[in-house]
């Protein structure tokens, strides 16, 4: 919801304040403005999603899944960080 608040506020600002009466939705500038509003939404969602992590109610995201997390998923990471399907019947070793 916090992402949508930032997105909608960004779109309102661009459509009603900067480009009044608004850009046509079939133009490239409209979609560029939409991308900028999505960035605004990202920054409004960041602190809201960080609060449960700091409070210990949500697990931190990892940059890369560990082999333990991937066990049984049918995927594994090669040393070159290339994702490949695991052959049926094989197992991940740590």
C-alpha positions in Angstrom: 0.0 0.0 0.0 2.9 2.4 0.7 4.2 1.8 -2.8 0.8 2.7 -4.3 0.6 5.9 -2.2 4.0 7.0 -3.6 3.1 6.0 -7.1 -0.3 7.7 -7.1 1.1 10.8 -5.5 3.8 11.0 -8.1 1.4 10.5 -10.9 -1.0 13.1 -9.5 1.8 15.6 -9.2 2.9 15.0 -12.8 -0.6 14.9 -14.3 -2.2 17.7 -12.4 0.6 20.1 -11.4 3.5 19.8 -14.0 1.6 18.8 -17.1 -1.9 20.1 -16.5 -4.3 19.0 -17.9 -2.3 15.9 -18.2 -0.4 13.8 -20.7 -2.2 11.4 -23.1 -1.8 7.8 -21.9 -0.7 6.7 -25.4 2.4 8.8 -25.4 6.0 7.9 -24.4 6.3 10.9 -22.0 3.3 9.6 -20.0 5.0 6.2 -19.5 8.4 7.9 -18.6 6.5 9.8 -15.9 5.0 6.5 -14.8 8.5 5.0 -14.4 9.5 8.1 -12.3 6.4 7.7 -10.2 7.3 4.0 -9.6 10.7 5.2 -8.3 8.9 7.5 -5.9 6.7 4.5 -4.8 9.9 2.5 -4.2 11.2 5.1 -1.8 7.9 5.4 0.0 7.7 1.7 0.5 11.3 1.3 1.7 10.9 2.5 5.3 7.6 0.8 5.7 9.1 -2.6 4.7 12.2 -1.9 6.8 10.2 -1.4 10.0 9.2 -5.1 10.5 12.7 -6.3 9.7 14.1 -4.0 12.4 11.4 -5.1 14.8 12.3 -8.8 14.2 8.9 -9.6 12.7 10.1 -10.2 9.1 13.2 -12.0 7.9 15.9 -10.0 6.0 16.2 -10.8 2.3 19.4 -12.5 1.2 21.3 -11.4 -1.8 21.6 -14.9 -3.0 19.8 -18.0 -1.8 21.9 -20.5 0.1 22.3 -24.1 -1.0 20.2 -25.1 2.0 17.4 -22.9 0.9 17.6 -24.3 -2.6 17.6 -27.9 -1.5 14.6 -29.7 -3.1 13.7 -26.7 -5.3 15.2 -28.3 -8.4 17.7 -25.4 -8.8 21.3 -24.9 -7.8 24.0 -22.3 -8.2 27.2 -23.1 -10.1 30.5 -21.4 -9.1 29.9 -18.8 -11.9 26.5 -17.9 -10.4 24.7 -19.3 -13.4 21.3 -20.8 -12.6 20.8 -24.3 -14.1 18.1 -26.9 -13.6 19.2 -29.7 -11.4 19.0 -33.1 -13.0 16.3 -35.4 -11.6 17.5 -37.6 -8.8 20.7 -35.6 -8.0 21.2 -33.8 -4.7 22.8 -30.5 -3.7 26.0 -30.8 -1.7 27.3 -28.0 0.5 
